[in-house]
């Protein structure tokens, strides 16, 4: 039973894109007003259009807009917001942001700043986990002294103890930034310098630590919710093993192949770490599961995850909605407690793929641009979270995620069939996306068999060859389309004109379009609906 | 009826050459692989060519369709002109839109083929531009922090 009235009156969402849209939807469902913020690149974006109010932050670069703590907090105060939801990325894991909001007398929808400081720092989080008997991946518990040339021998000795190959990782970061793989001791000094420099530029903190590379490994994370009274529950786990360059590609819930006992054990480990760290609101504890089935604690993300939707589908819980109630000081809802009780014995399966504006034939190079056609899948068991539609621009300044396609079905095989169907319905023109790659993965035997070990996808995927398979068919379709246009012309009465010998009178030999906007609009209408 | 030559707009390579009237009538493709055909947002720069965007299996093809006989004629006409211009300066252009994050060379520098010239960042990823050949940097047209569009000339090498 939810208490009467919404948790807040007006909420500012300090984010953009699909996650801002997702949070605005939660606000509207709870009867709260949503305030969007935007950079000049996003002035006409969907999250701005959907919100009840919108505040301009500044020019497109994130440092001038979505990372401006001062401007965002001022905007919230000026417009009378009671709470700020940070989404993911940008300022979501900056303790300084949470603290600025707390100091301004507003509510940060997430863990308190002190908890972000403790659990959000990977090195500190590992120490907290170890203090309650949850072992991490073998590695250093202290940041490495990269700036001390006299310590090189000590660092190398430490690395030998951990064992090669190992990873240099940024204490403050994620997404593979600041990360370096080191196969031999000789490579270590260079990797430390490079990793630290990259971490400093990406996160403003050059601290790095060492960690053994666990391979093959599965990447499994546990969704946590906690109230201000200290009750913390696990809502279920997600498997995010399918990654490319440490960016997650496909996420599913529950993790395939775990027994109920293993699931309970994993959830208990996550809750234990969260309790030790004093977690409130929502967070995710990440683990690696090695080939022997042992879970190694990795880190805690003290925010909403990109892939929270698959847990929502399986648990039936609105995680963003719960975040608002928890931020307002309510105890864990009945629904959340019930979901936690069912978490080890899930009754359905959900899978998410991330569609990104990247070219899978050109080594996943980012490709911003304007969307010419945008048809997202629908129908039974399909959920799409996006902040884009036809005519929108994907700006080069931000993350290249364009949509999250999620499916929900009774079990994993049915979910894979549904995902295949959903991806086949998806039509995007104007920009190249990772859709061909996702269609490939969902059809791959290894994926269906549940082989999710990190990086198999990179080995199996040959982008240029996949693209080449369709080139002839594409050329054929283009030729048919132009030929049909010529036929229209010969019959008379279209807005197109022929150039060259056609002017002489007989059937036009040289097809060409006079690019009048009306002609284009009319053709788009006609050809879009009835593709060759 | 008419033989068409279809080229890829990114590299002007011939994708296929065919006469659509000789094609069998279109057979239904499986779901997800039915072509979406649209006029390209950017018209062709070449007179007589039609720019077409085709999406099939999620792959986006930027194509130009032209009468094959006309294409041959034009090719013959331009071949000699092109041969003459091959010894001139080489322009290194932006292959993605984004922001210049570092510039490693300046005018007058001698560069080797494959040497790093500058880096452009887009969508959190850094993309290095390298010299396509050895030579001397004649001009650097990009500065750190500058936003560049696809195809902008950034460095000229002679």
Interface residues (C-beta under 8 A of the other chain):
Chain A: X61 X175 X357 X361 X365 X366 X367 X368 X370 X372 X373 X396 X397 X398 X399 X400 X421 X423 X424 X425 X426 X427 X428 X429 X430 X431 X432 X433 X435 X436 X437 X438 X439 X466 X467 X469 X470 X471 X472 X473 X474 X475 X476 X477 X478 X479 X480 X481 X482 X483 X485 X486 X499 X500 X507 X509 X510 X511 X512 X513 X515 X520 X523 X524 X527 X528 X531 X532
Chain B: X1 X2 X4 X6 X15 X16 X18 X20 X21 X23 X26 X29 X30 X31 X32 X33 X34 X35 X36 X37 X38 X39 X41 X43 X47 X48 X49 X50 X52 X53 X54 X55 X56 X57 X58 X59 X60 X61 X63 X65 X67 X69 X70 X95 X96 X97 X98 X99 X122 X123 X124 X125 X127
